[in-house]
Amino acid sequence: MIREIKNEAEMKRFGEMLGSYLFGGSIIELIGDVGSGKTTLTKGIALGLGVEEDVQSPSFTIKRLYGARDHLSLAHYDFYRLMDVGIMANELEESILDPNCVTIIEWGEIVDGVLPADRLSIKITSPTEESRELTIYAGGEKSRKILDCLSV
């Protein structure tokens, strides 16, 4: 699925819609260059999950955890600054396996061996300075359910 996004506000609205469809065990991989809108999309997803805290990029902390609706949590990872995942692989795996956690991973190529195939991958490209193109694909049954909701 390809989705055209005109500006930052639309990216956040799309994320909010996506967040409203997520459930415990959902895994989202965000792929894109620095400044492509991965954290903006995550802020929208957090709104859709009912996160009340201000969502910030975990670039320097690697992980941020937020409380969400329906006793869910949102684990937001950013592996940009890591050359080797090390012990973070174990922590990421715990989040992924937690049935009450929605996990978002930025720069997932560093932990590709830890990520399950069944994840929603969103590749963000920048045709212009303001617009974005999202290429969204599902790697399995659970992520396909989310993709089907987005297709409506």
C-alpha positions in Angstrom: 0.0 0.0 0.0 1.3 3.5 -0.9 0.0 6.6 1.0 0.7 10.2 0.0 1.2 12.6 2.9 1.1 16.3 2.1 2.6 17.8 5.3 3.5 17.2 9.0 0.0 17.7 10.3 -1.3 15.0 7.8 1.4 12.7 8.9 0.4 13.0 12.5 -3.3 12.5 11.6 -2.4 9.4 9.7 -0.4 8.1 12.7 -3.4 8.8 15.0 -5.7 6.7 12.7 -3.1 3.9 12.6 -2.7 4.0 16.4 -6.5 3.6 16.8 -6.2 0.2 15.0 -3.3 -1.2 17.0 -3.5 -3.8 19.7 -1.2 -5.5 22.1 1.6 -7.3 20.3 1.5 -4.9 17.3 5.0 -4.3 15.9 5.7 -1.3 13.7 9.0 -0.8 11.9 9.7 2.7 10.6 12.2 3.0 7.8 13.4 6.4 6.5 16.2 8.9 6.5 16.9 11.4 9.3 14.2 14.0 9.2 11.8 11.9 7.2 9.0 12.0 9.8 9.4 8.8 11.8 9.0 10.5 15.2 6.1 12.7 13.9 4.3 9.5 12.8 5.0 8.0 16.2 3.5 11.0 17.9 0.4 10.5 15.9 0.3 6.7 16.7 0.7 7.6 20.4 -2.4 9.9 20.1 -4.4 7.0 18.6 -3.3 4.8 21.4 -4.4 7.4 24.0 -0.9 8.2 25.2 -1.2 11.4 27.3 2.5 12.2 27.7 4.6 14.2 25.2 6.2 11.7 22.9 9.9 12.5 22.2 12.5 10.9 20.0 14.5 8.3 21.8 17.6 9.0 19.7 19.7 9.5 22.8 18.0 7.2 25.2 17.3 4.4 22.7 14.0 3.5 24.3 11.0 5.4 25.7 8.0 3.8 27.3 4.5 5.3 27.6 1.2 4.2 29.1 -1.6 3.8 26.6 -5.3 2.9 26.4 -6.7 -0.4 27.5 -3.8 -1.2 29.8 -1.4 -1.2 26.9 2.1 0.3 26.8 3.9 1.9 23.9 7.6 1.0 23.6 9.4 3.4 21.1 12.9 2.4 20.1 15.5 4.3 18.0 18.7 2.4 17.1 20.2 5.1 15.0 23.2 5.6 17.3 24.0 1.9 17.8 26.5 0.0 15.8 25.8 -3.2 17.7 22.5 -4.0 19.4 24.2 -5.8 22.3 22.0 -6.3 25.3 19.3 -4.1 23.8 18.3 -7.2 21.7 17.1 -8.8 24.9 15.1 -5.8 26.0 13.6 -5.4 22.5 12.6 -9.0 22.5 10.8 -8.6 25.8 8.8 -5.7 24.4 8.0 -7.7 21.2 6.8 -10.7 23.2 4.7 -8.7 25.7 1.0 -9.1 24.7 0.2 -5.7 26.3 2.8 -3.7 24.4 2.8 -1.9 21.0 6.4 -1.7 19.8 7.7 0.9 17.4 11.2 0.5 16.0 13.2 3.2 14.2 16.4 2.1 12.4 15.4 -1.5 12.7 18.1 -2.8 10.3 20.4 -3.0 13.3 18.1 -5.5 15.0 16.7 -7.2 12.0 17.6 -10.6 13.4 15.4 -9.9 16.5 12.4 -8.6 14.7 9.7 -11.1 13.8 8.5 -11.3 10.2 5.0 -10.4 11.3 5.4 -6.7 11.6 4.0 -3.7 9.8 6.8 -1.9 8.0 6.5 1.7 6.9 9.1 3.1 4.5 9.0 6.9 4.4 10.5 8.8 1.5 10.5 12.5 0.8 9.4 13.4 -2.8 9.5 17.1 -1.7 10.6 19.1 1.4 7.0 19.0 2.8 5.4 15.8 1.3 6.1 12.2 2.2 5.3 8.9 0.6 4.6 6.0 2.8 5.1 2.5 1.5 3.4 0.1 3.9 3.6 -3.6 3.9 2.6 -6.4 6.2 4.8 -9.4 7.0 2.2 -11.7 8.5 -1.4 -12.3 9.6 -1.5 -9.9 12.6 0.1 -7.0 10.6 -2.2 -7.7 7.6 -5.2 -7.1 9.8 -3.8 -3.6 10.6 -3.1 -3.0 6.9 -6.6 -4.0 6.0 -8.0 -1.4 8.4 -5.8 1.2 6.7 -7.0 0.3 3.3 -10.6 1.1 4.1 
